[in-house]
Amino acid sequence: MNGKVQLRQEVFKSDAWMIVDWLKDYEVTQYLNERQNVSKSIEQVIYRVNMPILTHLFNQDGSFFMVTTKEEEPVGFLRLVPKSSAAEMVIVIGDKEKWGKGLGTNAIFEGLKHAFFQWRVDEVVAKINYKNRRSQRAFKKLGFTEDKELPKEIQYSITMDEFLQLAS
């Protein structure tokens, strides 16, 4: 990977406002499993918590990262959720002007490095809506394979061994 993006664990108030905007956009959220009013919940937290850094609020059920360009410009977010010896990955490139530039694929690669080398999980899974062709392509490009068909989505997975083969 050519390192077009970085994952930043700090979530600043300005990032949270960006996430709110992204989550209000139907094109961005149409394939997500998030609750309907998640943007409202984030907004309420921003108003309630008088702190410049909100990292701890976004990391409650796993690890949350802002996806930024090398210039530190936030373009999306990535979340890793622990599932026994595996991790589930959710990624959103919220800046629609940056779609189709490989940023999602790069962010997935960075997330895989974190899951396999920091968390030491055996496998990473992603549940992708049947209609979300762009995400399916990005995950397949990095070696994820179709694992199981669920009611609304397809589960893809990659093991650490498969990832290491890809990286060599």
N, C-alpha and C positions, 0 to 999 in steps of 0.2 A: 504494500500500500504506500502511496506517496504522501501520506500524512497531511491531507487537506484540512483536517479538523483536530481539535483537542477536546478531551472531556474534562470539565472543571467541576469539582464537587461543591464549591461555594455557590450558594444561590443568594443573590442580592435582591433587594426589594425591586430594583429596576428589572431584574430577570423575571421576578414573579409577575409584574405587570405585563411583560411580554408574553408569558405563558397564558395569562388571562386572555389577552387578545387572540393568541393562536387558538385557544380552546373555544372561543366564541365563533370561529370561522368554520362553517359546515364542511368546506372542502378539506380542511385540515383534520377534522374530527370524525368524518363520516364512517371510517372503518375502526375507530377506537371503541374499546369496551368501557370507557370511563363513564361514571355517573353523569346524568344529564346536566346537573347544576354544579359540576366541579369547578367551573370558572368562578361562579358566585361564591363558592366555599373559599377558594383561594383569595378572592377579593376581600371577603370578611376577615380572613386571617391577616391580610396586609394591614387593614384598618385597625385591627385589634392589637396586633403585636408591634410595639414601638421599637423595632430593632432594624439596623441596616442589613443584617445578614439573617436569612431565613433557612439556612441549610438544614438545621435540626428538624424543622417542620416537614421538609420534603424527604427526609431519610428515615421515616418511621417504619416502613415495611420493607426495607432493603436499602439499596444505594441509588441515589438520584444524581444525575450529572447534567450540567448544561453542555450542549454541543456547541462549540465555538469554532470560528475560523481561526487561522493562525494569527489574525489581527485582533483576536479576542472578541469578535462580534458574535453574539449569540444567534444561532440559527435554528435551534431545536433543543430537545432534551432526550435523555436515555435513562431508563430505569431498569435496574436489576433486582429481581425479587427472589429470595432463596426458596427452593423447593427441595427439601431433603438433600440429596447429593447432587442436585442440579440447580440451575438458576433460570428463571424466565426473563427474557429481555423484551422490553417495549421501547420503541423508538419513534420519535415524531420530529420531522423537519418542519417546523412551523412557518419559517420564512419561505413563502411560496415562490418568491423570485429566485430562490436557490435550488428549487426542485430540478432534478435531472442533471445535476452537476457532480454526482458521485459522493456527495457529502454524507448521505445516509449509509452507504456501503462502508465508507471510511469510519463513521461513528460506530457501526456494528463491529468492525474489526477491532477498534479501540476497546469497546465493551467486552469483546471476547477475551482480549488480553487481561482485562481486569478480572473477569469471572474465573478464568483458568489459572492465572498466575498469582492473584491476590487472594481470591476466595478459595482457590484450589478445588473447584467443583469438577465433577466428571463429565458433565453434559450441560449444554445451554439449549433451551427451547424457546421458540417464538410461536405464538398463536396468531395467525394472519387470516383476516377475512377473505373468503373465497374471491371476492371482487377486487381485492387490493393487489393488482398485478405488479405495480411498481415495487411494493415491499417484497412480494414473492421473488421477483428478479434479484433484488439486492441481497436477500438472505441466501438464495441459491448460488449466487456469484461467489459467495464466501464459503461454499461447501456444505451448507445446511441441506438436509434431505427431508422429504416428506415422511412424516412419522405416523400420523393418524388423522383421520377425518373426524371432525367434531361437528355439531349441528350447524354452527354459523361460520366455522373457520377450519383451517388446516393447521395442524401442529407440525412445525419443522424442528429439527434438532441437529446438533453437531457435538461430537465428543472431543475431548482434549486430544486424543490420538489423531483424529481426523484434522483438527485444527493445526497440530504440529506438522503434519504432512503437507498441509497447504502452505505453511510458513517456510518450509525448507526448499 
